[in-house]
Amino acid sequence: LDTISFSAAISACENKGEWGKALQLFRVMSQSEVESNAVTFSTLISACGKAGECEKALELFTSMRQGAVDADTIACSAAISACSEGSEWQRALQLFNDMLQSKVERDALTFSAAIGACEASSEWER
């Protein structure tokens, strides 16, 4: 199996709301010494975020940034969305601001995720 195969299987788990299985596949991927990429991490972060597992999503995001995988717009947006699901608007805005400092492009999805995080916490004026 390769990165694309694992990422596709992880994506299928995300689509079915099976974040735990997605993480299990990621562990198998790591143990098999198959390299993960931005797609792999973005999908995992999204799966955890949708399940309300904000801390796990942010842990994965941090792991991604500390490893050899660059955080792209999609991964950052997924992390911001995870914060929104976890009512962590301050962390969402910190990630949003970090993108600017890291020169990661912010797009409509990123802005929407940040606004959603503030809206969910009634902090829309920020």
N, C-alpha and C positions, 0 to 999 in steps of 0.2 A: 504494500500500500504506500501511497505517496501523499504529499501535502494536499493536493487537490481532492483526493478520495476522502481523506479524513475531514477536510473542511466541508465537503458536501454532506457527509454523514452528520457532522456537528450542526450544520445548517438545518438538516431535516429534523433533528432533535429540537432545535430552537423553534421551528415552525409548529411543532406539536406541543410546545410548552414543557419539554422534558430537559430542563436545565441540568439536572443531576446526571442524566445520561450523557449530555454534552460534555460535562466535566470529566466523566469517566473515560470518554473517547479521547479527550485531550490528554489525560494521564497515560493512556495506552500509546498515544502518539508520541509523547515525550519519552516513554520507556523504550519505544521502538526506534528512538533516535531519528524520527522524522521531523524535519524542521517545520516550525509553525511560521505563519506569515501574518500580515495585517488583516487579511480576510478571516483567518482562523480566530484571531483575538477579537476582532470586531463582532463576529458571530457569537462567541462565548460571552462577551460583555453584554451584548444585546439580550441573549437568552437569560442571563442572570438578572439583568435590569427588569425585563418583563415579568419575571417571577418575584420581583420585590426584594431581590438579594443584592441590594446596593453595595454592601461591604465587599461581597465576593466579586462583584463587577469591578469595583475600584481596585481591589487586590490584583485582579487580572490586568487591569490597565497599568498599574504600577509595575507589575512584572514585565509587561510588554515594553515599557519605556526603559526599564533597567537592562533588558536583554538586547539582542541584536535587531529587534524589529522596531522600525520607526512608527510612531503614532501618527496616523493620517487623519484626514477630516472625518472619515466614516467612524474610525475607532473613537475619536474624541467626542463626536456627536452621540455615539452609543453610550459612552461613559456619562455624558451630561444627561442623557435621557434616563439612565439608571439612577442618577441622583434625583431626578424629578420623581421617579417612581418611589424612591425612598424618602421623599420630603426633605432632601438635603440641598435646598436652594443655594446656600452659601458655598458649598463644595462645587455645585454646578457652575456658579459664576466664577469661582476660582479657576476651574478647568477652562471655561470660556476665555478668561483673561490670559491664562497660560498659553493658549493657542496663539494669541497675538505675539507674545514674547518668543515663542518657539517658531514663529513664522509658518504656522500651519494654517492653511486657508480655512476661513469660516464661510459656510454657505447657508442657504435658506434653511436646511435641516438643522444646522447648528444653532442658528438664531431661534428657530422654532422650539428646539429642545430647551434652550436657556430661558426663553420666555415661559414655556410650559412649567419649568421648575419654579420660577417665581410666582406664576399664577396659582399653582397647586398649593403654595405656602402663603398666599395672599401678600406676596412681596413684589407685586408687579411694578411698583413705582421705582424700583432699583434699576 
